[in-house]
């Protein structure tokens, strides 16, 4: 099912938390974004290799920050849905993704739909990394969707065309993108806002007196 004609207002960005050439996180993210695009969303892949980001030092003075910091913030802020894709390093998500998230905050994430994808070299998958990201998403007041995808033994999960070999796993990764797009539309569309306004304005008990 595709989104309505107003779907061009729904933008989904995917942020890759890997700097490695040939990154499996990036390959998986592209598949998820294809899922979002297939149901009618505008998509953008944010490849952190292409951004010269400062290390977050906690200072309020941002006059020394590179322009890429503000570029990243604006791109995420403009989106209604966000997908994070990361390798699992030492039972957590990548440092480059952590720094990117630390450079942002509520203005970029609050109220947004957030989907999660993780890859690992081991057979256990990236559950620890995704659990950590789920906590970060809640801290940023994002709506972390229940669906998530983890790809174990990622070095043997993709074919030569960067497609996932396992059709069930491919479906799961694709569904992350689809759900982020669909829930973003439901949350931000004019129709949804109109429904919410009508619901909030409705009488407390339109059916009659209490029994």
VOVO-211390 format. One line per 4 residues: number of its first residue (from 1); for each residue x, y, z of N, C-alpha, C. Coordinates in Angstrom, 1 decimal, decimal comma, m for minus. Atoms other than C-alpha are relative to their C-alpha. Layout:
BEGIN
NUM> X Y Z X Y Z X Y Z ~ ...
% end
This chain:
BEGIN
1> 0,8 m1,2 0,0 0,0 0,0 0,0 0,9 1,2 0,0 ~ m0,8 m1,3 0,1 1,4 3,4 m1,0 m0,7 1,1 0,8 ~ 0,6 m1,1 m0,8 0,9 6,6 0,9 m0,8 0,8 m1,0 ~ 0,9 m0,8 0,8 m1,6 9,2 m0,3 0,8 1,0 m0,8
5> m0,7 m1,0 0,8 m0,9 12,0 m2,7 0,8 1,0 0,7 ~ m0,7 m1,0 m0,8 0,4 14,1 0,1 1,3 m0,6 0,5 ~ m1,2 0,7 m0,5 3,3 11,6 0,6 1,3 0,8 m0,3 ~ m1,2 m0,7 0,3 5,7 14,0 m1,0 0,5 0,9 1,2
9> m0,3 m0,7 m1,2 5,6 15,8 2,4 0,8 m0,8 0,9 ~ m0,7 0,9 m0,9 7,1 12,7 4,0 1,4 m0,3 m0,5 ~ m1,4 0,2 0,4 10,9 12,6 3,9 0,6 m1,0 1,1 ~ m0,7 0,9 m0,9 12,9 9,7 5,4 1,5 0,0 m0,4
13> m1,4 0,0 0,2 16,6 10,0 5,9 0,6 m1,2 0,7 ~ m0,7 1,1 m0,6 19,0 7,1 6,6 1,4 0,4 0,3 ~ m1,4 m0,4 m0,4 22,2 7,7 8,5 0,8 m1,3 0,2 ~ m0,9 1,1 m0,1 25,0 5,2 8,1 1,1 0,2 1,0
17> m0,9 m0,1 m1,1 27,1 4,7 11,2 1,3 m0,8 m0,2 ~ m1,2 0,7 0,3 30,1 3,2 9,4 0,8 0,8 m1,0 ~ m0,9 m0,7 0,9 33,1 4,8 7,6 0,7 m0,9 m0,9 ~ m0,7 1,0 0,7 34,3 1,6 6,1 m0,4 m0,1 m1,5
21> 0,3 0,2 1,4 34,5 1,2 2,3 m0,7 m1,3 m0,1 ~ 0,8 1,3 0,1 32,0 m1,5 1,3 m0,7 m0,4 1,2 ~ 0,7 0,2 m1,3 30,2 m1,1 4,6 m1,3 m0,8 m0,2 ~ 1,2 0,8 0,0 27,5 m3,7 5,2 m1,2 0,8 0,6
25> 1,1 m0,9 m0,6 25,6 m1,1 7,3 m0,6 0,9 m1,1 ~ 0,5 m0,9 1,1 25,4 1,1 4,2 m0,8 m0,8 m1,0 ~ 0,7 0,9 0,9 24,3 m1,8 2,0 m1,4 m0,2 0,6 ~ 1,3 0,3 m0,7 21,5 m2,7 4,5 m0,9 1,3 0,0
29> 0,7 m1,3 0,0 20,5 1,0 4,8 m0,6 0,3 m1,4 ~ 0,5 m0,2 1,4 20,1 1,3 1,0 m1,3 m0,8 m0,2 ~ 1,1 0,8 0,2 17,7 m1,6 1,1 m1,2 0,5 0,8 ~ 1,1 m0,6 m0,8 15,6 0,0 3,9 m0,5 1,2 m0,6
33> 0,4 m1,3 0,6 15,5 3,3 2,1 m0,8 m0,3 m1,3 ~ 0,8 0,4 1,1 14,3 1,5 m1,0 m1,4 m0,4 0,4 ~ 1,4 0,3 m0,5 11,4 0,1 1,1 m0,8 1,2 0,3 ~ 0,7 m1,2 m0,3 10,5 3,6 2,2 m0,4 0,7 m1,3
37> 0,3 m0,6 1,2 10,7 4,9 m1,3 m1,1 m0,7 m0,8 ~ 0,9 0,8 0,7 8,6 2,1 m2,6 m1,5 0,3 0,4 ~ 1,4 m0,3 m0,5 5,6 3,2 m0,5 m0,3 1,5 m0,2 ~ 0,3 m1,3 0,3 5,9 6,8 m1,6 0,8 1,1 0,7
41> m0,7 m1,0 m0,8 8,4 8,6 0,7 1,2 0,5 m0,9 ~ m1,2 m0,5 0,5 11,2 10,9 m0,4 1,1 m0,5 0,9 ~ m1,0 0,6 m0,8 14,5 9,4 0,8 1,4 0,7 m0,2 ~ m1,4 m0,5 0,2 18,1 10,5 1,4 0,9 m0,8 0,9
45> m1,0 0,7 m0,7 21,1 8,5 2,5 1,1 1,0 0,5 ~ m1,1 m0,8 m0,6 23,4 10,4 4,9 1,2 m0,8 0,3 ~ m1,2 0,8 m0,2 26,8 8,9 4,6 1,0 0,9 0,8 ~ m0,8 m0,8 m0,9 28,9 10,2 7,5 1,5 0,1 m0,5
49> m1,3 m0,2 0,6 32,1 9,6 5,4 0,1 1,3 m0,7 ~ 0,0 m1,3 0,8 31,1 12,7 3,5 m0,1 1,2 0,8 ~ 0,2 m1,1 m1,0 30,8 14,9 6,6 1,2 0,2 0,8 ~ m1,1 m0,3 m0,9 33,6 16,6 8,4 m0,5 0,6 1,3
53> 0,7 m0,3 m1,3 32,1 16,6 11,9 1,0 0,2 1,1 ~ m0,8 m0,1 m1,2 33,7 18,0 15,0 m0,3 m1,0 1,0 ~ 0,4 0,8 m1,2 33,9 15,9 18,1 m0,8 0,8 0,9 ~ 0,8 m0,7 m0,9 31,2 16,9 20,4 0,7 0,2 1,3
57> m0,7 m0,3 m1,3 32,8 18,6 23,4 m0,9 0,6 1,1 ~ 0,9 m0,5 m1,0 29,7 19,9 25,2 0,0 1,5 0,2 ~ m0,1 m1,5 m0,2 30,6 23,6 24,8 m1,2 0,6 m0,7 ~ 1,2 m0,8 0,6 27,7 26,0 24,1 0,5 0,8 m1,2
61> m0,6 m0,8 1,1 30,0 28,0 21,8 0,3 m0,9 m1,2 ~ m0,1 0,9 1,1 29,6 26,4 18,4 0,7 0,8 m1,2 ~ m0,6 m0,8 1,1 31,5 29,1 16,4 1,1 m0,7 m0,7 ~ m1,1 0,7 0,6 34,3 26,7 15,7 m0,4 m1,3 m0,7
65> 0,5 1,2 0,6 32,1 23,9 14,4 0,0 0,2 m1,6 ~ 0,0 0,1 1,5 32,5 22,9 10,7 m1,4 0,2 m0,5 ~ 1,4 m0,2 0,6 29,6 23,8 8,4 m0,7 m1,3 m0,2 ~ 0,6 1,3 0,1 29,0 20,0 8,0 m0,9 m0,3 1,2
69> 0,9 0,3 m1,2 27,6 19,9 11,5 m1,4 0,6 m0,2 ~ 1,3 m0,7 0,2 24,9 22,4 10,6 m0,7 m0,6 m1,2 ~ 0,6 0,7 1,1 24,3 20,7 7,3 m0,7 m1,3 0,4 ~ 0,6 1,2 m0,5 23,7 17,4 9,1 m1,2 0,3 0,8
73> 1,1 m0,4 m0,8 21,4 19,0 11,6 m1,2 0,4 m0,9 ~ 1,1 m0,5 0,8 19,3 20,7 8,9 m0,6 m1,2 m0,8 ~ 0,5 1,1 0,8 19,0 17,5 6,8 m0,9 m1,0 0,9 ~ 0,8 0,8 m0,9 17,8 15,5 9,8 m1,3 0,7 0,5
77> 1,2 m0,7 m0,5 15,5 18,2 11,0 m1,1 0,1 m1,0 ~ 1,0 m0,1 1,1 13,8 18,4 7,6 m0,8 m1,3 m0,2 ~ 0,6 1,3 0,2 12,9 14,7 7,8 m1,1 m0,3 1,0 ~ 1,0 0,5 m0,9 9,8 13,1 9,3 0,3 m1,4 0,5
81> m0,4 1,3 m0,4 11,4 9,7 9,5 1,5 m0,2 m0,1 ~ m1,4 0,1 m0,1 14,9 8,6 10,4 0,3 m1,5 0,1 ~ m0,5 1,4 m0,1 16,7 5,2 9,9 1,4 0,1 0,4 ~ m1,4 0,1 m0,4 19,9 4,5 11,8 0,5 m1,4 m0,3
85> m0,6 1,3 0,3 22,2 1,7 10,5 1,4 0,0 0,5 ~ m1,3 0,0 m0,7 25,2 0,7 12,5 0,6 m1,4 0,0 ~ m0,6 1,3 m0,4 27,8 m2,1 12,9 0,0 m0,1 1,5 ~ m0,2 0,1 m1,4 28,1 m3,5 16,3 1,5 m0,2 0,4
89> m1,4 0,0 m0,4 31,4 m2,8 17,9 0,0 m0,2 1,6 ~ m0,1 0,2 m1,5 32,1 m4,3 21,4 m1,3 0,2 0,7 ~ 1,4 0,0 m0,6 28,4 m4,8 22,2 m0,7 1,4 0,0 ~ 0,7 m1,3 0,1 27,4 m1,2 21,2 0,1 0,5 m1,5
93> 0,0 m0,6 1,3 26,9 1,0 18,2 1,3 0,8 m0,3 ~ m1,3 m0,6 0,3 29,7 2,8 16,4 0,3 1,4 0,6 ~ m0,4 m1,3 m0,5 31,6 5,8 17,7 m0,4 1,1 m0,9 ~ 0,3 m1,0 0,9 31,1 7,8 14,6 m1,5 0,4 0,0
97> 1,4 m0,2 m0,1 27,3 7,4 14,9 m0,3 0,7 1,4 ~ 0,3 m0,6 m1,3 27,4 8,3 18,6 0,4 1,5 0,0 ~ m0,4 m1,4 0,1 29,3 11,5 17,9 m1,0 0,8 m0,8 ~ 1,0 m0,7 0,9 26,8 12,4 15,1 m1,2 0,3 0,9
101> 1,2 m0,2 m0,8 23,9 11,9 17,5 0,3 1,0 1,1 ~ m0,3 m1,0 m1,1 25,7 13,9 20,3 0,0 1,4 m0,5 ~ 0,0 m1,3 0,6 25,9 16,8 17,9 m1,4 0,5 m0,3 ~ 1,4 m0,4 0,3 22,1 16,8 17,5 m0,8 m0,1 1,3
105> 0,8 0,1 m1,2 19,2 16,8 19,9 m1,5 0,0 m0,3 ~ 1,4 0,0 0,2 15,5 17,3 20,3 m0,5 0,7 m1,2 ~ 0,4 m0,8 1,2 15,2 19,8 17,4 0,0 m0,9 m1,2 ~ m0,2 0,9 1,2 16,3 17,0 15,0 m0,8 m1,2 0,2
109> 0,6 1,3 m0,2 14,6 14,0 16,6 m1,3 m0,1 0,7 ~ 1,2 0,1 m0,7 11,7 14,8 18,8 m1,2 m0,1 m0,9 ~ 1,2 0,3 0,8 8,4 13,4 17,5 0,2 m0,7 m1,3 ~ m0,3 0,7 1,2 10,1 11,7 14,6 m0,1 m1,5 0,1
113> 0,0 1,5 0,0 9,7 8,0 13,6 1,4 m0,4 m0,2 ~ m1,4 0,5 0,1 13,0 6,1 14,1 0,0 m1,5 m0,2 ~ m0,2 1,4 0,3 13,9 2,8 12,6 1,5 m0,4 0,2 ~ m1,4 0,5 m0,3 17,0 0,7 13,5 0,4 m1,2 m0,7
117> m0,6 1,1 0,7 19,2 m1,6 11,6 1,5 m0,2 0,5 ~ m1,4 0,2 m0,5 22,4 m3,3 12,9 0,6 m1,2 m0,7 ~ m0,7 1,1 0,7 25,0 m5,6 11,3 1,2 m0,4 1,0 ~ m1,1 0,5 m0,8 27,6 m7,8 13,0 0,8 m1,1 m0,8
121> m0,8 1,1 0,6 30,4 m10,2 12,0 m0,3 m1,3 0,6 ~ 0,3 1,3 m0,7 29,3 m12,8 14,6 m1,4 m0,5 m0,3 ~ 1,3 0,7 0,3 26,3 m15,1 14,6 m1,1 0,5 0,9 ~ 1,0 m0,5 m0,9 24,5 m13,3 17,4 m0,7 1,2 m0,5
125> 0,6 m1,2 0,5 23,7 m10,2 15,4 0,4 1,2 0,8 ~ m0,4 m1,3 m0,6 23,7 m6,6 16,6 m1,1 0,4 1,0 ~ 1,1 m0,3 m0,9 21,0 m6,8 19,3 0,5 1,0 1,1 ~ m0,4 m1,0 m1,0 23,1 m5,0 21,9 0,1 1,4 m0,5
129> m0,1 m1,4 0,6 23,8 m2,1 19,5 m1,4 0,6 m0,2 ~ 1,3 m0,5 0,3 20,2 m1,8 18,6 m0,8 0,3 1,3 ~ 0,6 m0,3 m1,3 19,1 m2,0 22,3 0,5 1,4 0,5 ~ m0,6 m1,3 m0,4 21,5 0,9 23,0 m0,6 1,2 m0,8
133> 0,6 m1,0 0,9 20,1 2,9 20,0 m1,4 0,3 0,4 ~ 1,4 m0,2 m0,4 16,6 2,3 21,2 m0,1 0,9 1,2 ~ 0,0 m0,9 m1,2 17,4 3,9 24,5 0,4 1,4 m0,4 ~ m0,4 m1,3 0,4 19,1 6,8 22,8 m1,2 0,7 m0,7
137> 1,2 m0,6 0,7 16,0 7,3 20,6 m1,1 0,4 1,0 ~ 1,0 m0,4 m1,0 13,7 7,4 23,6 0,5 1,2 0,7 ~ m0,5 m1,2 m0,7 16,0 9,9 25,3 m0,1 1,3 m0,9 ~ 0,2 m1,1 0,9 15,7 12,1 22,2 m1,5 0,3 m0,3
141> 1,4 m0,2 0,1 11,9 11,8 22,4 m0,5 m0,4 m1,4 ~ 0,4 0,5 1,2 11,7 10,0 19,1 m0,9 m1,2 0,2 ~ 0,9 1,2 0,0 9,1 7,3 18,3 0,7 m1,2 m0,7 ~ m0,7 1,1 0,5 11,2 4,2 17,9 m0,9 m1,1 m0,4
145> 1,0 1,0 0,4 9,2 1,7 15,8 0,4 m1,4 0,5 ~ m0,3 1,4 m0,5 8,9 m1,9 17,1 0,8 m0,8 m0,9 ~ m0,7 0,8 1,0 10,2 m3,4 13,9 1,5 0,5 m0,1 ~ m1,4 m0,3 0,2 14,0 m3,6 13,7 0,7 m1,2 m0,7
149> m0,7 1,0 0,7 16,5 m5,6 11,7 1,5 m0,1 0,4 ~ m1,4 0,2 m0,3 19,8 m7,2 12,7 0,5 m1,1 m1,0 ~ m0,6 0,9 1,0 22,1 m9,0 10,2 1,2 m0,6 0,6 ~ m1,1 0,7 m0,5 24,4 m11,6 11,7 0,9 m0,4 m1,2
153> m1,0 0,5 1,1 27,6 m12,8 9,8 m0,2 0,8 m1,3 ~ 0,3 m0,8 1,2 27,2 m9,8 7,5 0,9 m0,2 m1,1 ~ m1,0 0,2 1,1 30,3 m10,6 5,5 m0,5 m1,1 m1,0 ~ 0,5 1,0 0,9 28,4 m13,5 4,0 m1,5 0,1 m0,3
157> 1,5 m0,2 0,1 24,8 m12,1 4,0 m0,4 0,7 m1,3 ~ 0,3 m0,7 1,2 25,1 m10,1 0,7 0,6 m0,7 m1,2 ~ m0,5 0,5 1,3 25,5 m11,1 m2,9 0,9 1,0 m0,7 ~ m0,9 m0,9 0,7 27,7 m9,5 m5,5 m0,6 1,3 m0,4
161> 0,7 m1,2 0,4 25,0 m7,0 m6,3 m0,5 0,8 1,3 ~ 0,3 m0,6 m1,3 24,7 m5,9 m2,6 m1,4 m0,2 0,5 ~ 1,3 0,4 m0,5 21,4 m7,6 m2,1 0,1 m1,1 1,0 ~ 0,0 1,0 m1,0 20,6 m9,7 0,9 m0,4 m1,4 m0,6
165> 0,2 1,3 0,5 20,8 m13,4 0,1 m1,3 m0,7 0,5 ~ 1,1 0,6 m0,7 18,2 m14,5 2,6 m1,3 0,9 m0,3 ~ 1,2 m0,9 0,3 14,7 m13,3 1,3 m0,7 0,4 1,2 ~ 0,7 m0,4 m1,2 13,3 m13,3 4,8 0,6 1,2 0,7
169> m0,7 m1,1 m0,6 16,0 m11,0 6,1 m0,1 1,2 m0,9 ~ 0,3 m1,1 0,9 15,6 m8,8 3,0 m1,3 0,6 0,2 ~ 1,4 m0,5 m0,3 11,9 m8,5 3,8 0,0 0,8 1,3 ~ 0,0 m0,6 m1,3 12,7 m7,6 7,4 0,6 1,4 m0,1
173> m0,6 m1,3 0,2 15,1 m4,8 6,4 m0,8 0,9 m0,8 ~ 0,9 m0,9 0,8 12,8 m3,5 3,7 m1,2 0,5 0,8 ~ 1,2 m0,4 m0,8 9,9 m3,5 6,2 0,3 1,1 1,0 ~ m0,4 m1,1 m0,8 11,9 m1,2 8,5 m0,2 1,3 m0,7
177> 0,2 m1,2 0,8 11,9 1,4 5,8 m1,4 0,3 m0,3 ~ 1,4 m0,2 0,3 8,3 0,9 4,9 m0,7 0,5 1,2 ~ 0,7 m0,4 m1,2 7,1 1,2 8,5 0,4 1,4 0,4 ~ m0,4 m1,3 m0,3 9,2 4,3 9,1 m0,8 1,0 m0,9
181> 0,7 m0,9 0,9 7,6 5,9 6,0 m1,5 0,1 0,3 ~ 1,4 0,0 m0,2 4,1 4,8 6,8 m0,4 0,7 1,3 ~ 0,3 m0,6 m1,3 4,1 5,8 10,5 0,3 1,5 m0,1 ~ m0,3 m1,4 0,2 5,7 9,1 9,5 m1,1 0,7 m0,6
185> 1,1 m0,6 0,7 2,9 9,8 7,1 m1,2 0,1 1,0 ~ 1,2 0,0 m0,9 0,2 8,8 9,7 0,2 1,1 1,1 ~ m0,3 m0,9 m1,1 1,9 11,1 12,3 0,0 1,5 m0,5 ~ m0,2 m1,3 0,4 2,5 14,1 10,1 m0,9 0,5 m1,1
189> 0,9 m0,4 1,1 m0,1 14,1 7,3 m1,1 1,0 0,4 ~ 1,0 m1,0 m0,3 m2,7 16,8 7,0 m1,3 m0,7 0,4 ~ 1,2 0,8 m0,3 m5,4 14,1 7,1 0,0 m0,4 1,5 ~ m0,2 0,5 m1,4 m4,0 12,7 10,4 m0,2 1,2 0,9
193> 0,1 m1,2 m0,9 m3,7 16,2 11,9 m1,5 0,5 0,1 ~ 1,4 m0,4 0,0 m7,3 17,0 10,9 m0,8 m1,0 0,9 ~ 0,7 0,9 m0,8 m8,5 13,8 12,5 0,2 0,2 1,5 ~ m0,4 m0,2 m1,4 m6,6 14,5 15,7 m0,7 1,2 0,5
197> 0,6 m1,2 m0,5 m8,0 18,0 15,9 m1,5 m0,2 0,2 ~ 1,4 0,3 m0,2 m11,6 16,7 15,4 m0,2 m0,8 1,2 ~ 0,2 0,9 m1,2 m11,1 14,0 18,0 0,2 0,8 1,3 ~ m0,3 m0,8 m1,2 m9,7 16,6 20,5 m1,2 0,9 0,3
201> 1,1 m0,9 m0,2 m12,7 18,9 19,9 m1,3 m0,7 0,2 ~ 1,3 0,7 m0,2 m15,3 16,2 20,2 m0,5 0,0 1,4 ~ 0,5 0,1 m1,3 m17,6 16,1 23,2 0,6 m1,2 0,8 ~ m0,6 1,1 m0,8 m16,3 14,0 26,1 m0,9 m1,3 m0,1
205> 0,9 1,2 0,1 m19,4 11,7 25,8 m1,1 0,3 m1,0 ~ 1,0 m0,4 1,1 m21,1 12,2 22,4 m1,2 m1,0 0,0 ~ 1,1 1,0 0,1 m23,3 9,1 23,0 m1,1 0,2 1,0 ~ 1,1 m0,3 m0,9 m25,4 10,6 25,8 0,6 0,1 1,4
209> m0,3 m0,1 m1,4 m25,4 10,7 29,6 0,7 m1,2 0,5 ~ m0,7 1,2 m0,6 m23,3 8,4 31,8 m1,1 m0,9 0,5 ~ 0,9 1,0 m0,6 m25,0 5,2 32,9 0,5 m0,5 1,3
% end
